[in-house]
Amino acid sequence: MTSKELLYLEDALGHEEFFKNKCYETASALQDENLRHCAEQMAQSHEQIFSSLYSLLHC
């Protein structure tokens, strides 16, 4: 993997972690159960994307 590709992965990991945290933060502030569930699902999606990207570093 080139250094440019590694920098891209580092950036992408940071973005996914940020999005995940913001979704969980938003979910905890929501009163509506449906919206809270939706935000939690989005957080889980970002967590899965993070894991997929992270696994590329350990191949």
TADATA-V534419 format. One record per backbone hydrogen bond with DSSP energy under -1.0 kcal/mol. CO is the residue of the C=O (numbers start at 1). NH is the residue of the N-H. If there is no record, write none. Layout:
co->[CO CO]
nh->[NH NH]
This chain:
co->[2 3 4 5 6 7 8 9 10 11 12 13 14 15 16 17 18 19 20 21 22 23 24 32 33 34 35 36 37 38 39 40 41 42 43 44 45 46 47 48 49 50 51 54]
nh->[6 7 8 9 10 11 12 13 14 15 16 17 18 19 20 21 22 23 24 25 26 27 28 36 37 38 39 40 41 42 43 44 45 46 47 48 49 50 51 52 53 54 55 57]
